[in-house]
Amino acid sequence: IVRTRAPRLHPPLMLAAIVGDLSLVIFLQFTRDAVQTAIQFKLEPLQQLHIGTSAVATLLYIPILIVGFQLWWARSRGQASNPVRRALHRKLGIATFLLRSAGFLFMFSMLKQGR
């Protein structure tokens, strides 16, 4: 969603955001056993929503990166943009942003137990 009209800035900014987010997920796994906590299903509903929305958003990074790379590759070769692929990338981006934002809001429910 960041700088979508600036093709030189959008890829590095979004890649940095995704790498930063995945780094945080890895950090939480190593310091708090996040996956083991999640799969126990002993958390409250809001905490489960945090885990669910964050997990789906994180999984959506895979197709968004693949489609984004395809768009970037075509552009770097001077080819016309594929409107179907661009629309898919946009929809994936919006869905990922909304899910990650929801995960961020539900994250505050995790503060109760210090997780």
SEPA-306475 format. One record per residue (C-alpha): residue number from 1; residue in one letter; x, y, z. Coordinates in Angstrom, 1 decimal. Example, Ala and Ser with C-alpha at 12.3 -4.5 7.8 and 13.67 -1.06 7.14 Angstrom:
2
NUMAR   num   residu       xx       yy       zz
NUMAR     1        A     12.3     -4.5      7.8
NUMAR     2        S     13.7     -1.1      7.1
***
This chain:
115
NUMAR   num   residu       xx       yy       zz
NUMAR     1        I      0.0      0.0      0.0
NUMAR     2        V      3.0      2.3      0.5
NUMAR     3        R      3.9      4.4     -2.5
NUMAR     4        T      2.0      2.3     -5.0
NUMAR     5        R      2.3      5.1     -7.5
NUMAR     6        A      6.1      5.3     -7.2
NUMAR     7        P      7.4      2.1     -8.8
NUMAR     8        R     11.0      2.7     -7.7
NUMAR     9        L     10.1      3.1     -4.1
NUMAR    10        H      7.2      0.7     -3.6
NUMAR    11        P      9.2     -2.6     -3.9
NUMAR    12        P     12.0     -1.8     -1.5
NUMAR    13        L      9.7     -0.2      1.1
NUMAR    14        M      7.3     -3.1      1.1
NUMAR    15        L     10.1     -5.7      1.1
NUMAR    16        A     11.6     -3.9      4.1
NUMAR    17        A      8.2     -4.0      5.9
NUMAR    18        I      7.7     -7.7      5.1
NUMAR    19        V     11.2     -8.6      6.2
NUMAR    20        G     10.8     -6.5      9.4
NUMAR    21        D      7.5     -8.2     10.2
NUMAR    22        L      8.9    -11.7      9.5
NUMAR    23        S     11.9    -10.9     11.7
NUMAR    24        L      9.5    -10.0     14.5
NUMAR    25        V      7.6    -13.3     14.1
NUMAR    26        I     10.9    -15.2     14.2
NUMAR    27        F     12.0    -13.2     17.3
NUMAR    28        L      8.8    -14.0     19.1
NUMAR    29        Q      9.1    -17.7     18.2
NUMAR    30        F     12.6    -17.9     19.7
NUMAR    31        T     11.9    -15.8     22.8
NUMAR    32        R      8.3    -16.8     23.7
NUMAR    33        D      7.6    -20.1     21.9
NUMAR    34        A      4.8    -18.3     20.0
NUMAR    35        V      3.8    -21.3     17.8
NUMAR    36        Q      3.6    -23.7     20.7
NUMAR    37        T      1.5    -21.2     22.6
NUMAR    38        A     -0.8    -20.8     19.6
NUMAR    39        I     -1.4    -24.5     18.9
NUMAR    40        Q     -2.4    -25.2     22.5
NUMAR    41        F     -5.6    -23.3     21.9
NUMAR    42        K     -5.7    -22.3     25.6
NUMAR    43        L     -5.9    -18.6     24.8
NUMAR    44        E     -9.0    -16.3     25.0
NUMAR    45        P    -11.0    -15.7     21.8
NUMAR    46        L     -9.5    -12.2     21.1
NUMAR    47        Q     -6.0    -13.7     21.5
NUMAR    48        Q     -6.9    -16.5     19.1
NUMAR    49        L     -8.1    -13.8     16.6
NUMAR    50        H     -4.8    -12.1     16.9
NUMAR    51        I     -3.0    -15.3     16.1
NUMAR    52        G     -5.4    -16.2     13.3
NUMAR    53        T     -5.3    -12.8     11.5
NUMAR    54        S     -1.6    -12.5     11.9
NUMAR    55        A     -0.9    -16.0     10.7
NUMAR    56        V     -3.1    -15.6      7.6
NUMAR    57        A     -1.5    -12.2      6.8
NUMAR    58        T      1.9    -13.7      7.2
NUMAR    59        L      1.0    -16.6      4.8
NUMAR    60        L     -0.3    -14.1      2.3
NUMAR    61        Y      3.2    -12.6      2.0
NUMAR    62        I      4.1    -15.6     -0.2
NUMAR    63        P      1.7    -14.9     -3.1
NUMAR    64        I      2.1    -11.2     -2.7
NUMAR    65        L      5.8    -11.4     -3.1
NUMAR    66        I      5.5    -13.8     -6.0
NUMAR    67        V      3.1    -11.6     -7.9
NUMAR    68        G      4.9     -8.5     -7.0
NUMAR    69        F      8.2     -9.9     -8.2
NUMAR    70        Q      6.5    -10.9    -11.5
NUMAR    71        L      5.2     -7.3    -11.9
NUMAR    72        W      8.6     -5.9    -11.1
NUMAR    73        W     10.4     -8.3    -13.5
NUMAR    74        A      8.1     -7.4    -16.4
NUMAR    75        R      8.5     -3.7    -15.7
NUMAR    76        S     12.3     -4.0    -15.5
NUMAR    77        R     12.3     -5.6    -19.0
NUMAR    78        G     10.1     -2.8    -20.4
NUMAR    79        Q      7.1     -5.0    -20.8
NUMAR    80        A      3.5     -3.7    -20.4
NUMAR    81        S      1.9     -4.4    -17.0
NUMAR    82        N     -0.5     -7.3    -16.9
NUMAR    83        P     -3.7     -5.7    -15.5
NUMAR    84        V     -5.0     -9.0    -14.1
NUMAR    85        R     -1.8     -9.7    -12.3
NUMAR    86        R     -1.7     -6.1    -11.0
NUMAR    87        A     -5.3     -6.3     -9.8
NUMAR    88        L     -4.5     -9.6     -8.0
NUMAR    89        H     -1.4     -8.0     -6.4
NUMAR    90        R     -3.5     -5.0     -5.2
NUMAR    91        K     -6.2     -7.3     -3.7
NUMAR    92        L     -3.6     -9.4     -2.0
NUMAR    93        G     -2.0     -6.3     -0.6
NUMAR    94        I     -5.2     -4.8      0.7
NUMAR    95        A     -6.2     -8.1      2.3
NUMAR    96        T     -2.8     -8.6      3.9
NUMAR    97        F     -2.8     -5.0      5.2
NUMAR    98        L     -6.3     -5.3      6.7
NUMAR    99        L     -5.5     -8.7      8.3
NUMAR   100        R     -2.1     -7.5      9.7
NUMAR   101        S     -3.8     -4.3     11.0
NUMAR   102        A     -6.5     -6.5     12.7
NUMAR   103        G     -3.7     -8.6     14.1
NUMAR   104        F     -2.1     -5.5     15.5
NUMAR   105        L     -5.3     -4.4     17.2
NUMAR   106        F     -5.9     -7.8     18.7
NUMAR   107        M     -2.3     -7.9     19.8
NUMAR   108        F     -3.3     -5.8     22.8
NUMAR   109        S     -5.3     -8.7     24.1
NUMAR   110        M     -2.1    -10.6     24.5
NUMAR   111        L     -0.8     -8.1     27.0
NUMAR   112        K     -3.0     -9.5     29.7
NUMAR   113        Q     -0.9    -12.5     30.2
NUMAR   114        G      2.4    -11.0     29.2
NUMAR   115        R      2.7    -13.0     26.0
***
